[in-house]
């Protein structure tokens, strides 16, 4: 019985790790999309509030690992 619990716990932790990695991938995709949008809007809107720069500045800490 203890072995079944241990195996189930191990499988669950592996699933959680895969979900966390998936979330990181999605966040990275969103950040890259925002960076691309920022580069396109920067020539037309000088302020960070209007060109997405402020969002990138605030969320930069999530891209560091």
C-alpha positions as CSV (number, residue, x, y, z in Angstrom):
1,X,0.0,0.0,0.0
2,X,2.8,2.4,0.9
3,X,4.4,1.7,-2.5
4,X,1.2,2.6,-4.3
5,X,1.0,5.9,-2.4
6,X,4.6,6.7,-3.2
7,X,4.1,5.8,-6.9
8,X,1.0,7.9,-7.1
9,X,2.7,10.9,-5.4
10,X,5.7,10.6,-7.8
11,X,3.3,10.6,-10.8
12,X,1.4,13.6,-9.4
13,X,4.6,15.6,-8.8
14,X,5.7,14.8,-12.4
15,X,2.4,16.0,-13.7
16,X,2.6,19.2,-11.7
17,X,6.1,19.8,-13.0
18,X,4.9,19.4,-16.6
19,X,2.1,21.9,-15.9
20,X,4.5,24.5,-14.4
21,X,6.8,24.1,-17.5
22,X,3.7,24.5,-19.8
23,X,2.8,27.7,-17.9
24,X,6.3,29.0,-18.3
25,X,6.1,28.3,-22.1
26,X,2.8,30.1,-22.4
27,X,4.1,33.1,-20.4
28,X,7.2,33.3,-22.6
29,X,5.0,33.3,-25.7
30,X,2.9,36.1,-24.3
31,X,5.9,38.1,-23.4
32,X,7.5,37.6,-26.8
33,X,4.2,38.7,-28.4
34,X,4.1,41.8,-26.2
35,X,7.7,42.6,-27.1
36,X,6.9,42.4,-30.8
37,X,3.9,44.6,-30.3
38,X,6.0,47.1,-28.3
39,X,8.5,47.3,-31.1
40,X,5.8,47.9,-33.7
41,X,4.1,50.6,-31.6
42,X,7.1,52.4,-30.2
43,X,7.7,54.6,-33.4
44,X,4.0,55.7,-33.2
45,X,3.5,56.1,-29.5
46,X,6.4,57.6,-27.4
47,X,5.1,56.8,-23.9
48,X,5.4,53.4,-22.3
49,X,1.7,53.5,-21.4
50,X,0.7,53.7,-25.0
51,X,3.2,51.3,-26.6
52,X,3.2,48.4,-24.1
53,X,6.6,49.2,-22.6
54,X,5.2,49.6,-19.2
55,X,3.8,46.1,-19.1
56,X,7.1,44.7,-20.2
57,X,9.0,46.6,-17.6
58,X,6.6,45.4,-14.8
59,X,6.7,41.8,-16.0
60,X,10.4,41.5,-16.8
61,X,11.1,39.8,-13.5
62,X,9.1,36.7,-14.7
63,X,11.5,36.2,-17.7
64,X,14.5,35.9,-15.4
65,X,15.5,32.5,-14.2
